[in-house]
Amino acid sequence: MQTVALHTLGCKVSQYETEAVRERFIDMGFTPVAFGEAADVYVINTCTVTAESDRKCRQMIRRARAASPEAIVAVMGCYSQRSPEDAERVGADIVLGTMDKLSVVDRAMEMLALKGASNRSKALVSVAPLTRAEFEPMRITEAPRTRAYIKIEDGCESKCTYCAIKEARGPVRSKLPEDVIGEVEGLAKSGIREVVLTGIETGSYGRDLNTGYGLGDLIRELGERGAVERIRLGSLAPELCGEDFAAAARACPAITPHFHISMQSGSDRVLARMKRRYTRARAIENINRLKEYIPGARFTTDLMVGFPGETEEDFLDTVSLVKEVGFIACHVFAYSRRAGTPAASYPDQIPEGVKRERSERLIEVAREVREGILSEVVEEGGALRCILETYSDGAYTAHSDEFFECRIEAPEGLEGEYVSCLPTSHKDGVILAKLM
């Protein structure tokens, strides 16, 4: 029996795509193995959000080639969409972009059949322009744990000056509502307790369908149907979280009181140079409305430091934003110069040492804010609802509805149960709790 090893670099959208490809390989008789093991086929789903992401992609291609020199190494995703020649040069046998990813299975099988033939040494490169790309039909039927990601949208039509993802992913394309609902209900029947609806620009879901049906309509319908116990949403742009969205979220009982808002900066000057489509005030207004409509709602975010021209004052605006909103977690990253983007040619690039120092300061502020919130949660003594995930040393790891990471004392054998627990303390950003 032939084997396949798959590895994902990047976002939740890519994780979903890899899972769909894995299921297709299984349907064709392959056995999945860990990426570090010998395999007949290696599939690497790539990322290009930063220069470091590109480096890791090349590293994984070389690692696969070294592990099994005679294996088929297939690369797909954002890095290979932007840099197919690089992927081939480093050692990929099959190079696909961000379209038609499921075809990697047929391509790999064809190449395996030619193994040893003279034309086997020539790489197959199939990367097409994305100007008229359509949503690629994908569906998963199971997930490795109690939470499953579902890609409902692909592509982005923002014009952020720092970002290469628009080029790598193309225009906004949406999965048909009936296909999303059917996939959610199928996963729930298989035992999944929580789904995460995700996309490259999740809040733009439905824009291309030209029916007036958007993300708010989708979550309302999922709630009305009782499709699954818990629904979480992927990253949301602040300007797309207005009153209609807040009302729709309130109307869906399965929606978790946790929203990931992609802020990037707390400085209006920096946001304008980034060409983000909101101001600090508008973002805070929408966040506060969600807090009003969904009591107890918590927020996580992405924050960039060191964007060209960022002053100390701009940076301190971001620091104050973290404190004002009370983000429970912040993904802090330094600006990465991406070839072909407007910001790459800006003259006022920030030195790497300054970026590193600001990253460290912001991470520390975010940690202090999180620790303060966790202390309040423990002191208040209210119950948290959690899905039990993995078990070790007498306790489960879990995430509450609000996305607090928890470690819960409980007997073994309860994985996947949706339980109430009582916080008792917190340590290193994790709430310690016991079953109620």
Salt bridges, closest charged atoms under 4 A:
GLU17 OE1 - LYS101 NZ 2.42
GLU17 OE2 - LYS151 NZ 2.85
GLU17 OE2 - ARG169 NH1 2.75
GLU19 OE2 - ARG22 NH2 2.68
GLU52 OE2 - ARG55 NH2 2.65
ASP54 OD2 - ARG338 NH2 2.74
ASP86 OD1 - ARG89 NH2 3.55
ASP93 OD2 - ARG65 NH2 2.66
ASP93 OD1 - ARG120 NH1 3.45
GLU142 OE2 - ARG22 NH2 3.28
ASP154 OD2 - LYS151 NZ 3.17
ASP154 OD2 - ARG169 NH1 3.28
ASP154 OD2 - ARG173 NH2 3.64
GLU157 OE1 - ARG207 NH1 3.97
GLU167 OE1 - ARG82 NE 3.14
GLU183 OE1 - LYS175 NZ 2.41
GLU185 OE2 - ARG225 NE 2.89
GLU194 OE2 - ARG147 NE 2.81
GLU194 OE1 - ARG230 NE 2.44
GLU194 OE2 - ARG232 NE 2.98
GLU201 OE2 - ARG277 NH2 2.77
GLU229 OE2 - ARG193 NE 2.26
GLU239 OE2 - ARG277 NE 3.11
GLU285 OE2 - ARG289 NH2 3.32
ASP302 OD2 - HIS260 NE2 2.98
ASP302 OD1 - HIS331 ND1 3.31
GLU310 OE1 - ARG358 NH1 2.85
GLU312 OE1 - ARG358 NE 3.89
GLU312 OE2 - ARG361 NH2 2.65
ASP314 OD2 - ARG269 NH2 2.63
GLU324 OE1 - ARG280 NH2 3.09
ASP348 OD1 - ARG273 NH2 3.10
GLU352 OE2 - LYS355 NZ 3.03
GLU357 OE2 - ARG361 NH1 3.13
GLU364 OE2 - ARG367 NH2 2.76
GLU371 OE1 - HIS426 ND1 3.13
GLU389 OE2 - ARG147 NH2 2.97
GLU389 OE2 - HIS399 ND1 3.22
ASP401 OD1 - ARG230 NH1 2.59
